[in-house]
């Protein structure tokens, strides 16, 4: 039952992310020509993370992102079963969010889907890797100490806002495969055809951040030092 609660929390969290984040992009007409709408969209995604972190964070950890779950798995904070079921839950939640947007706004609204930057797969993968790396690196850092628990949600939310402020102009900012999959399923066309870019890029960026943080983590070095001292 406890495991089921975690998966339900991930479904809810990812639904809220897509519905409010992508929904804000649609209703405000997010674009570089509309700076207020652009920033509103960036903050909408960040504020969702803050809200969900303090509501479902104590249940599932509020990953609501396959790239985050993969990073936690690499760092030994998630087992393979939970990794797979977290990802499934996140995709279900994102798909439900996309469906809700279609129900309220219609399929032709764009649904806040991601798109290739400059029609280039390479450039789009590159920006997604960088954005996701920074986002996941921040998550791993702020969650590495128990005493950061009270502010972790705020820091993570602001980090997501940060990467959106830059990334929206390039790819619309994914940094989250589930967030891209949900709307793309209903939008179809190029969004669905290119969605693999927004799966591979974030997963690679998240894995890279996890590997590098694992190497740099002061706690890991301290553990190794204690082991050496005991020998």
LUMLOMAR-143547 format. One record per residue: x, y, z of N, C-alpha, C in turn; residue number from 1. Coordinates in Angstrom, 2 decimals, padded with zeros to 5 digits. Example, Ala and Ser with C-alpha at 12.3 -4.5 7.8 and 13.67 -1.06 7.14 Angstrom:
2
((013.19, -005.69, 007.80), (012.30, -004.50, 007.80), (013.20, -003.30, 007.80), 1)
((012.85, -002.25, 007.08), (013.67, -001.06, 007.14), (012.90, 000.03, 007.87), 2)
This chain:
231
((000.83, -001.22, 000.00), (000.00, 000.00, 000.00), (000.86, 001.26, 000.00), 1)
((001.96, 001.24, 000.76), (002.83, 002.42, 000.82), (003.43, 002.71, -000.55), 2)
((003.81, 001.62, -001.26), (004.37, 001.81, -002.60), (003.34, 002.40, -003.55), 3)
((002.11, 001.91, -003.44), (001.03, 002.41, -004.29), (000.82, 003.90, -004.07), 4)
((000.90, 004.33, -002.84), (000.74, 005.75, -002.52), (001.81, 006.59, -003.22), 5)
((003.03, 006.06, -003.27), (004.12, 006.79, -003.92), (003.82, 006.97, -005.41), 6)
((003.33, 005.92, -006.04), (003.07, 005.99, -007.47), (001.90, 006.93, -007.77), 7)
((000.90, 006.89, -006.91), (-000.25, 007.81, -007.08), (000.21, 009.25, -006.92), 8)
((001.11, 009.48, -005.95), (001.65, 010.84, -005.73), (002.40, 011.32, -006.96), 9)
((003.14, 010.42, -007.61), (003.88, 010.78, -008.82), (002.93, 011.09, -009.98), 10)
((001.84, 010.34, -010.06), (000.84, 010.60, -011.10), (000.24, 011.99, -010.90), 11)
((-000.15, 012.29, -009.67), (-000.76, 013.59, -009.37), (000.22, 014.73, -009.65), 12)
((001.44, 014.57, -009.17), (002.44, 015.62, -009.34), (002.73, 015.92, -010.80), 13)
((002.86, 014.88, -011.61), (003.17, 015.09, -013.03), (001.97, 015.65, -013.78), 14)
((000.78, 015.23, -013.38), (-000.43, 015.80, -013.97), (-000.46, 017.31, -013.74), 15)
((-000.22, 017.72, -012.51), (-000.25, 019.15, -012.16), (000.83, 019.91, -012.94), 16)
((002.00, 019.31, -013.08), (003.09, 019.96, -013.82), (002.68, 020.26, -015.26), 17)
((002.13, 019.26, -015.93), (001.74, 019.44, -017.33), (000.54, 020.38, -017.45), 18)
((-000.46, 020.17, -016.62), (-001.67, 020.97, -016.73), (-001.40, 022.45, -016.47), 19)
((-000.67, 022.75, -015.41), (-000.43, 024.15, -015.07), (000.75, 024.75, -015.84), 20)
((001.82, 023.97, -016.03), (002.98, 024.49, -016.75), (002.69, 024.70, -018.22), 21)
((002.31, 023.61, -018.89), (001.99, 023.72, -020.33), (000.74, 024.56, -020.55), 22)
((-000.21, 024.44, -019.62), (-001.43, 025.23, -019.73), (-001.16, 026.72, -019.68), 23)
((-000.25, 027.13, -018.81), (000.11, 028.55, -018.72), (000.75, 029.02, -020.01), 24)
((001.61, 028.18, -020.59), (002.25, 028.54, -021.86), (001.20, 028.80, -022.94), 25)
((000.16, 027.97, -022.94), (-000.89, 028.10, -023.95), (-001.74, 029.35, -023.74), 26)
((-002.25, 029.52, -022.52), (-003.20, 030.62, -022.29), (-002.55, 032.00, -022.29), 27)
((-001.25, 032.05, -022.02), (-000.57, 033.35, -022.03), (000.04, 033.67, -023.39), 28)
((000.13, 032.65, -024.25), (000.76, 032.86, -025.55), (002.25, 033.06, -025.42), 29)
((002.87, 032.21, -024.62), (004.30, 032.32, -024.32), (005.15, 032.45, -025.58), 30)
((005.94, 033.52, -025.66), (006.87, 033.72, -026.78), (007.83, 034.84, -026.42), 31)
((008.91, 034.95, -027.19), (009.89, 036.01, -026.94), (009.28, 037.39, -027.17), 32)
((008.24, 037.45, -027.98), (007.59, 038.73, -028.25), (006.70, 039.15, -027.09), 33)
((006.45, 038.26, -026.17), (005.62, 038.55, -025.00), (006.40, 038.23, -023.74), 34)
((007.28, 039.13, -023.32), (008.15, 038.87, -022.17), (007.40, 038.48, -020.90), 35)
((006.27, 039.13, -020.63), (005.51, 038.82, -019.41), (004.99, 037.38, -019.46), 36)
((004.48, 036.97, -020.63), (003.98, 035.61, -020.79), (005.12, 034.60, -020.70), 37)
((006.26, 034.96, -021.26), (007.45, 034.11, -021.24), (007.86, 033.83, -019.80), 38)
((007.98, 034.90, -019.00), (008.38, 034.74, -017.60), (007.30, 034.04, -016.78), 39)
((006.05, 034.33, -017.09), (004.94, 033.68, -016.38), (005.00, 032.18, -016.56), 40)
((005.32, 031.75, -017.78), (005.42, 030.32, -018.06), (006.58, 029.69, -017.31), 41)
((007.73, 030.37, -017.31), (008.89, 029.86, -016.58), (008.57, 029.71, -015.10), 42)
((007.92, 030.71, -014.54), (007.59, 030.66, -013.11), (006.48, 029.65, -012.83), 43)
((005.59, 029.43, -013.78), (004.52, 028.45, -013.58), (005.11, 027.06, -013.37), 44)
((006.08, 026.70, -014.21), (006.73, 025.39, -014.04), (007.45, 025.31, -012.70), 45)
((008.16, 026.37, -012.34), (008.88, 026.37, -011.08), (007.96, 026.33, -009.87), 46)
((006.87, 027.08, -009.93), (005.94, 027.13, -008.80), (005.20, 025.80, -008.62), 47)
((004.97, 025.09, -009.71), (004.36, 023.76, -009.58), (005.27, 022.85, -008.76), 48)
((006.56, 022.91, -009.04), (007.51, 022.08, -008.29), (007.50, 022.45, -006.82), 49)
((007.46, 023.74, -006.53), (007.41, 024.17, -005.13), (006.15, 023.63, -004.46), 50)
((005.01, 023.80, -005.11), (003.74, 023.35, -004.55), (003.72, 021.84, -004.34), 51)
((004.18, 021.10, -005.34), (004.16, 019.64, -005.24), (005.21, 019.12, -004.26), 52)
((006.36, 019.79, -004.18), (007.41, 019.35, -003.26), (006.92, 019.36, -001.82), 53)
((006.12, 020.37, -001.49), (005.63, 020.48, -000.11), (004.30, 019.77, 000.10), 54)
((003.78, 019.13, -000.94), (002.53, 018.38, -000.76), (002.72, 016.88, -000.95), 55)
((003.48, 016.48, -001.97), (003.70, 015.04, -002.16), (005.16, 014.64, -001.95), 56)
((006.00, 015.62, -001.65), (007.41, 015.33, -001.45), (007.66, 014.32, -000.34), 57)
((006.87, 014.41, 000.72), (007.05, 013.49, 001.84), (006.47, 012.11, 001.54), 58)
((005.79, 011.96, 000.42), (005.21, 010.67, 000.04), (006.10, 009.94, -000.96), 59)
((006.45, 010.64, -002.03), (007.22, 009.99, -003.10), (008.58, 010.62, -003.36), 60)
((008.84, 011.77, -002.72), (010.06, 012.50, -003.02), (009.84, 013.54, -004.10), 61)
((008.63, 013.54, -004.68), (008.26, 014.51, -005.73), (009.28, 014.54, -006.86), 62)
((009.53, 013.38, -007.46), (010.40, 013.35, -008.64), (009.68, 013.96, -009.83), 63)
((008.48, 013.48, -010.09), (007.61, 013.87, -011.22), (008.38, 014.15, -012.51), 64)
((009.44, 013.35, -012.71), (010.33, 013.54, -013.85), (011.22, 012.29, -013.97), 65)
((011.14, 011.55, -015.07), (011.97, 010.36, -015.24), (013.47, 010.64, -015.12), 66)
((013.91, 011.83, -015.53), (015.33, 012.17, -015.44), (015.77, 012.27, -013.98), 67)
((014.88, 012.78, -013.12), (015.18, 012.85, -011.69), (015.23, 011.45, -011.09), 68)
((014.27, 010.63, -011.46), (014.22, 009.25, -010.94), (015.46, 008.47, -011.36), 69)
((015.89, 008.66, -012.62), (017.09, 007.98, -013.10), (018.31, 008.43, -012.30), 70)
((018.41, 009.73, -012.04), (019.54, 010.26, -011.26), (019.55, 009.67, -009.85), 71)
((018.38, 009.56, -009.24), (018.28, 009.00, -007.90), (018.65, 007.51, -007.91), 72)
((018.29, 006.82, -008.98), (018.65, 005.41, -009.12), (020.17, 005.25, -009.22), 73)
((020.79, 006.08, -010.05), (022.24, 006.02, -010.22), (022.96, 006.30, -008.90), 74)
((022.38, 007.16, -008.09), (023.00, 007.51, -006.80), (022.54, 006.61, -005.66), 75)
((021.88, 005.53, -006.00), (021.52, 004.54, -005.00), (020.36, 004.91, -004.09), 76)
((019.55, 005.88, -004.50), (018.43, 006.31, -003.67), (017.09, 005.77, -004.15), 77)
((017.14, 004.91, -005.17), (015.92, 004.34, -005.73), (016.28, 002.97, -006.31), 78)
((015.45, 001.96, -006.04), (015.72, 000.64, -006.60), (015.11, 000.52, -008.00), 79)
((015.47, -000.54, -008.70), (015.05, -000.70, -010.09), (013.54, -000.79, -010.23), 80)
((012.89, -001.46, -009.28), (011.43, -001.58, -009.33), (010.77, -000.21, -009.24), 81)
((011.19, 000.58, -008.26), (010.61, 001.92, -008.10), (010.96, 002.81, -009.28), 82)
((012.17, 002.65, -009.83), (012.56, 003.45, -011.00), (011.57, 003.24, -012.13), 83)
((011.30, 001.98, -012.45), (010.41, 001.67, -013.56), (008.97, 002.10, -013.29), 84)
((008.50, 001.86, -012.07), (007.11, 002.21, -011.74), (006.94, 003.72, -011.55), 85)
((007.99, 004.40, -011.09), (007.94, 005.86, -011.02), (007.80, 006.43, -012.42), 86)
((008.62, 005.93, -013.35), (008.58, 006.44, -014.72), (007.21, 006.19, -015.35), 87)
((006.67, 004.98, -015.15), (005.34, 004.67, -015.68), (004.29, 005.61, -015.09), 88)
((004.38, 005.86, -013.80), (003.43, 006.75, -013.12), (003.54, 008.17, -013.65), 89)
((004.76, 008.61, -013.88), (004.98, 009.96, -014.39), (004.42, 010.14, -015.80), 90)
((004.59, 009.13, -016.63), (004.06, 009.20, -017.99), (002.53, 009.18, -017.96), 91)
((001.96, 008.38, -017.07), (000.50, 008.34, -016.92), (-000.02, 009.70, -016.48), 92)
((000.64, 010.31, -015.50), (000.22, 011.62, -015.02), (000.33, 012.69, -016.08), 93)
((001.43, 012.66, -016.84), (001.64, 013.64, -017.90), (000.62, 013.47, -019.02), 94)
((000.31, 012.22, -019.34), (-000.69, 011.96, -020.37), (-002.07, 012.44, -019.93), 95)
((-002.38, 012.23, -018.66), (-003.65, 012.73, -018.13), (-003.68, 014.25, -018.18), 96)
((-002.54, 014.88, -017.91), (-002.46, 016.34, -017.99), (-002.67, 016.83, -019.41), 97)
((-002.07, 016.12, -020.38), (-002.27, 016.48, -021.78), (-003.72, 016.31, -022.20), 98)
((-004.34, 015.25, -021.73), (-005.75, 015.01, -022.05), (-006.63, 016.12, -021.49), 99)
((-006.34, 016.54, -020.26), (-007.12, 017.61, -019.63), (-006.98, 018.92, -020.41), 100)
((-005.77, 019.20, -020.90), (-005.56, 020.41, -021.69), (-006.37, 020.36, -022.99), 101)
((-006.40, 019.19, -023.62), (-007.20, 019.04, -024.84), (-008.67, 019.26, -024.54), 102)
((-009.13, 018.71, -023.41), (-010.54, 018.83, -023.04), (-010.96, 020.28, -022.82), 103)
((-010.06, 021.07, -022.24), (-010.40, 022.47, -021.94), (-010.02, 023.44, -023.04), 104)
((-008.90, 023.18, -023.72), (-008.37, 024.16, -024.66), (-008.40, 023.70, -026.11), 105)
((-008.62, 022.42, -026.33), (-008.66, 021.91, -027.70), (-007.28, 021.48, -028.18), 106)
((-007.27, 020.57, -029.12), (-006.02, 020.02, -029.65), (-005.19, 021.05, -030.40), 107)
((-005.84, 022.01, -031.02), (-005.14, 022.96, -031.88), (-004.45, 024.10, -031.13), 108)
((-004.51, 024.08, -029.80), (-003.91, 025.16, -029.02), (-002.39, 025.04, -028.93), 109)
((-001.85, 023.89, -029.33), (-000.41, 023.69, -029.28), (000.02, 022.86, -028.09), 110)
((-000.74, 022.93, -027.00), (-000.53, 022.10, -025.80), (000.83, 022.28, -025.13), 111)
((001.54, 023.33, -025.51), (002.83, 023.59, -024.87), (003.88, 022.55, -025.19), 112)
((003.79, 021.96, -026.39), (004.73, 020.91, -026.76), (006.13, 021.48, -026.97), 113)
((007.12, 020.61, -026.92), (008.49, 021.01, -027.21), (008.75, 020.93, -028.70), 114)
((009.73, 021.68, -029.17), (010.06, 021.67, -030.59), (011.56, 021.78, -030.81), 115)
((012.02, 021.33, -031.95), (013.44, 021.38, -032.26), (013.91, 022.83, -032.38), 116)
((015.09, 023.09, -031.88), (015.67, 024.43, -032.01), (016.38, 024.53, -033.35), 117)
((016.02, 025.51, -034.13), (016.67, 025.76, -035.42), (016.58, 024.52, -036.32), 118)
((015.51, 023.72, -036.12), (015.29, 022.49, -036.91), (016.45, 021.51, -036.78), 119)
((017.20, 021.61, -035.69), (018.39, 020.78, -035.52), (018.24, 019.82, -034.34), 120)
((018.37, 018.54, -034.64), (018.33, 017.52, -033.58), (019.54, 017.68, -032.66), 121)
((020.70, 017.91, -033.25), (021.94, 018.02, -032.47), (021.88, 019.20, -031.50), 122)
((021.47, 020.37, -032.00), (021.38, 021.55, -031.14), (020.34, 021.35, -030.04), 123)
((019.24, 020.72, -030.39), (018.17, 020.50, -029.42), (018.60, 019.52, -028.33), 124)
((019.27, 018.45, -028.76), (019.81, 017.51, -027.77), (020.82, 018.20, -026.87), 125)
((021.67, 019.02, -027.47), (022.71, 019.71, -026.70), (022.12, 020.62, -025.63), 126)
((021.14, 021.44, -026.00), (020.57, 022.37, -025.02), (019.81, 021.62, -023.94), 127)
((019.13, 020.53, -024.30), (018.39, 019.75, -023.31), (019.34, 019.05, -022.32), 128)
((020.45, 018.57, -022.82), (021.44, 017.95, -021.93), (021.97, 018.97, -020.93), 129)
((022.30, 020.16, -021.41), (022.84, 021.20, -020.53), (021.81, 021.65, -019.51), 130)
((020.60, 021.93, -019.96), (019.54, 022.39, -019.06), (019.23, 021.35, -017.99), 131)
((019.12, 020.09, -018.43), (018.79, 019.03, -017.49), (019.93, 018.78, -016.51), 132)
((021.15, 018.85, -017.02), (022.31, 018.67, -016.14), (022.27, 019.68, -015.00), 133)
((022.05, 020.94, -015.33), (022.03, 021.99, -014.30), (020.89, 021.76, -013.31), 134)
((019.72, 021.42, -013.83), (018.55, 021.19, -012.98), (018.77, 020.01, -012.03), 135)
((019.21, 018.88, -012.56), (019.43, 017.69, -011.73), (020.59, 017.90, -010.77), 136)
((021.62, 018.58, -011.20), (022.78, 018.84, -010.34), (022.34, 019.65, -009.11), 137)
((021.46, 020.62, -009.33), (020.93, 021.42, -008.23), (020.10, 020.56, -007.28), 138)
((019.30, 019.67, -007.84), (018.47, 018.78, -007.02), (019.34, 017.89, -006.14), 139)
((020.36, 017.29, -006.74), (021.23, 016.40, -005.99), (021.97, 017.15, -004.88), 140)
((022.36, 018.37, -005.17), (023.07, 019.16, -004.17), (022.19, 019.53, -002.99), 141)
((021.00, 020.05, -003.26), (020.15, 020.54, -002.18), (019.54, 019.39, -001.38), 142)
((019.40, 018.22, -001.99), (018.81, 017.08, -001.26), (019.86, 016.20, -000.61), 143)
((021.12, 016.58, -000.73), (022.19, 015.74, -000.19), (022.31, 015.85, 001.33), 144)
((021.72, 016.91, 001.90), (021.78, 017.10, 003.36), (020.37, 017.19, 003.93), 145)
((020.12, 016.43, 004.98), (018.80, 016.42, 005.61), (018.39, 017.80, 006.08), 146)
((019.36, 018.57, 006.56), (019.05, 019.90, 007.10), (018.53, 020.87, 006.03), 147)
((018.69, 020.51, 004.76), (018.18, 021.37, 003.68), (016.71, 021.10, 003.36), 148)
((016.12, 020.14, 004.06), (014.76, 019.72, 003.76), (013.74, 020.84, 003.69), 149)
((013.86, 021.80, 004.58), (012.87, 022.88, 004.65), (012.89, 023.80, 003.44), 150)
((014.05, 023.92, 002.81), (014.17, 024.83, 001.67), (014.35, 024.12, 000.34), 151)
((014.45, 022.80, 000.38), (014.75, 022.04, -000.84), (013.72, 022.31, -001.94), 152)
((012.44, 022.28, -001.59), (011.40, 022.49, -002.59), (011.51, 023.84, -003.27), 153)
((011.83, 024.86, -002.49), (011.96, 026.21, -003.05), (013.16, 026.30, -003.99), 154)
((014.28, 025.72, -003.57), (015.49, 025.76, -004.39), (015.28, 025.01, -005.71), 155)
((014.65, 023.84, -005.62), (014.41, 023.04, -006.83), (013.45, 023.77, -007.77), 156)
((012.40, 024.36, -007.20), (011.45, 025.10, -008.02), (012.10, 026.28, -008.72), 157)
((012.95, 027.00, -008.02), (013.64, 028.15, -008.63), (014.65, 027.69, -009.67), 158)
((015.24, 026.52, -009.45), (016.18, 025.98, -010.44), (015.46, 025.63, -011.73), 159)
((014.26, 025.08, -011.60), (013.47, 024.77, -012.80), (013.05, 026.05, -013.51), 160)
((012.72, 027.08, -012.72), (012.40, 028.38, -013.31), (013.59, 028.92, -014.09), 161)
((014.77, 028.80, -013.50), (015.99, 029.28, -014.14), (016.22, 028.64, -015.49), 162)
((016.14, 027.31, -015.56), (016.42, 026.65, -016.84), (015.33, 026.95, -017.87), 163)
((014.11, 027.22, -017.40), (013.05, 027.60, -018.33), (013.27, 029.00, -018.89), 164)
((013.77, 029.91, -018.07), (013.98, 031.28, -018.54), (014.91, 031.30, -019.76), 165)
((015.91, 030.45, -019.75), (016.79, 030.36, -020.92), (016.22, 029.39, -021.96), 166)
((015.79, 028.23, -021.50), (015.47, 027.15, -022.42), (014.23, 027.30, -023.26), 167)
((013.25, 028.05, -022.79), (012.01, 028.20, -023.57), (012.30, 028.74, -024.97), 168)
((013.25, 029.64, -025.07), (013.57, 030.24, -026.37), (014.19, 029.23, -027.34), 169)
((014.74, 028.15, -026.80), (015.38, 027.15, -027.65), (014.42, 026.02, -028.03), 170)
((014.02, 025.24, -027.05), (013.20, 024.05, -027.32), (011.84, 024.08, -026.62), 171)
((011.58, 025.15, -025.89), (010.38, 025.18, -025.06), (010.67, 024.61, -023.68), 172)
((011.88, 024.09, -023.50), (012.37, 023.46, -022.28), (011.58, 022.22, -021.91), 173)
((012.25, 021.10, -022.04), (011.67, 019.85, -021.57), (012.27, 019.53, -020.20), 174)
((013.53, 019.12, -020.20), (014.27, 018.61, -019.03), (013.46, 017.52, -018.30), 175)
((012.44, 017.00, -018.96), (011.53, 016.04, -018.34), (010.82, 015.25, -019.44), 176)
((011.25, 014.01, -019.68), (010.63, 013.20, -020.74), (009.12, 013.06, -020.61), 177)
((008.61, 012.88, -019.39), (007.17, 012.71, -019.20), (006.42, 013.97, -019.61), 178)
((006.95, 015.14, -019.24), (006.32, 016.42, -019.58), (006.21, 016.59, -021.09), 179)
((007.18, 016.01, -021.82), (007.16, 016.11, -023.28), (006.24, 015.07, -023.91), 180)
((006.24, 013.88, -023.35), (005.44, 012.79, -023.91), (003.94, 013.08, -023.82), 181)
((003.49, 013.54, -022.63), (002.06, 013.76, -022.42), (001.40, 014.63, -023.47), 182)
((001.84, 015.87, -023.66), (001.24, 016.74, -024.68), (001.46, 016.24, -026.10), 183)
((002.65, 015.64, -026.37), (002.98, 015.20, -027.73), (002.04, 014.11, -028.22), 184)
((001.59, 013.25, -027.32), (000.67, 012.17, -027.69), (-000.59, 012.73, -028.35), 185)
((-001.08, 013.85, -027.81), (-002.33, 014.43, -028.31), (-002.10, 015.43, -029.44), 186)
((-000.91, 016.04, -029.45), (-000.62, 017.01, -030.52), (-000.28, 016.30, -031.82), 187)
((000.40, 015.15, -031.72), (000.79, 014.40, -032.91), (001.77, 015.16, -033.78), 188)
((001.85, 014.83, -035.04), (002.70, 015.54, -035.99), (004.16, 015.59, -035.58), 189)
((004.79, 016.75, -035.80), (006.21, 016.93, -035.49), (006.50, 016.74, -034.00), 190)
((005.56, 017.16, -033.17), (005.77, 017.05, -031.72), (005.97, 015.59, -031.32), 191)
((005.17, 014.71, -031.87), (005.29, 013.29, -031.55), (006.47, 012.66, -032.26), 192)
((006.71, 013.09, -033.48), (007.83, 012.54, -034.26), (009.17, 012.86, -033.61), 193)
((009.29, 014.06, -033.03), (010.56, 014.49, -032.44), (010.64, 014.30, -030.93), 194)
((009.62, 013.67, -030.34), (009.59, 013.57, -028.88), (010.77, 012.77, -028.34), 195)
((011.32, 011.89, -029.16), (012.46, 011.09, -028.69), (013.64, 011.98, -028.28), 196)
((013.77, 013.13, -028.93), (014.85, 014.07, -028.58), (014.69, 014.54, -027.14), 197)
((013.44, 014.72, -026.73), (013.15, 015.24, -025.40), (012.99, 014.11, -024.36), 198)
((013.29, 012.92, -024.82), (013.42, 011.79, -023.91), (014.91, 011.51, -023.70), 199)
((015.63, 011.39, -024.81), (017.05, 011.08, -024.76), (017.86, 012.21, -024.11), 200)
((017.62, 013.46, -024.52), (018.38, 014.59, -023.99), (018.30, 014.71, -022.48), 201)
((017.10, 014.80, -021.92), (016.97, 014.91, -020.47), (017.52, 013.69, -019.70), 202)
((017.29, 012.48, -020.23), (017.80, 011.29, -019.53), (019.32, 011.28, -019.52), 203)
((019.92, 011.66, -020.64), (021.39, 011.71, -020.69), (021.92, 012.80, -019.76), 204)
((021.28, 013.98, -019.80), (021.72, 015.08, -018.94), (021.57, 014.73, -017.47), 205)
((020.48, 014.06, -017.12), (020.25, 013.67, -015.73), (021.25, 012.63, -015.27), 206)
((021.53, 011.65, -016.15), (022.50, 010.60, -015.80), (023.90, 011.20, -015.63), 207)
((024.25, 012.12, -016.52), (025.56, 012.77, -016.44), (025.71, 013.55, -015.14), 208)
((024.65, 014.27, -014.77), (024.68, 015.04, -013.52), (024.84, 014.11, -012.32), 209)
((024.15, 012.97, -012.35), (024.22, 012.02, -011.24), (025.61, 011.43, -011.10), 210)
((026.21, 011.07, -012.23), (027.54, 010.47, -012.21), (028.59, 011.46, -011.71), 211)
((028.53, 012.69, -012.21), (029.50, 013.70, -011.80), (029.29, 014.10, -010.34), 212)
((028.02, 014.24, -009.93), (027.78, 014.62, -008.54), (028.23, 013.50, -007.60), 213)
((028.02, 012.27, -008.01), (028.46, 011.12, -007.20), (029.97, 011.18, -006.99), 214)
((030.70, 011.60, -008.03), (032.15, 011.71, -007.94), (032.56, 012.87, -007.03), 215)
((031.82, 013.98, -007.11), (032.19, 015.19, -006.36), (031.63, 015.23, -004.94), 216)
((030.60, 014.45, -004.67), (029.86, 014.52, -003.41), (030.80, 014.44, -002.19), 217)
((030.85, 015.50, -001.36), (031.69, 015.52, -000.16), (031.36, 014.37, 000.78), 218)
((030.10, 013.99, 000.87), (029.70, 012.92, 001.78), (030.33, 011.60, 001.36), 219)
((030.39, 011.35, 000.05), (031.00, 010.13, -000.45), (032.49, 010.11, -000.13), 220)
((033.13, 011.27, -000.27), (034.56, 011.35, 000.04), (034.81, 011.10, 001.52), 221)
((033.91, 011.62, 002.36), (034.05, 011.44, 003.79), (033.88, 009.97, 004.17), 222)
((032.94, 009.31, 003.51), (032.73, 007.88, 003.77), (033.97, 007.08, 003.38), 223)
((034.54, 007.41, 002.23), (035.73, 006.72, 001.76), (036.91, 006.95, 002.70), 224)
((036.99, 008.18, 003.23), (038.07, 008.51, 004.15), (037.96, 007.69, 005.43), 225)
((036.76, 007.55, 005.95), (036.53, 006.78, 007.17), (036.88, 005.31, 006.96), 226)
((036.55, 004.81, 005.77), (036.88, 003.40, 005.45), (038.37, 003.21, 005.44), 227)
((039.09, 004.18, 004.84), (040.54, 004.09, 004.78), (041.16, 004.14, 006.17), 228)
((040.58, 004.97, 007.04), (041.12, 005.12, 008.39), (040.95, 003.86, 009.22), 229)
((039.92, 003.10, 008.91), (039.65, 001.85, 009.65), (040.57, 000.72, 009.23), 230)
((041.16, 000.86, 008.03), (042.03, -000.22, 007.54), (043.37, -000.25, 008.28), 231)
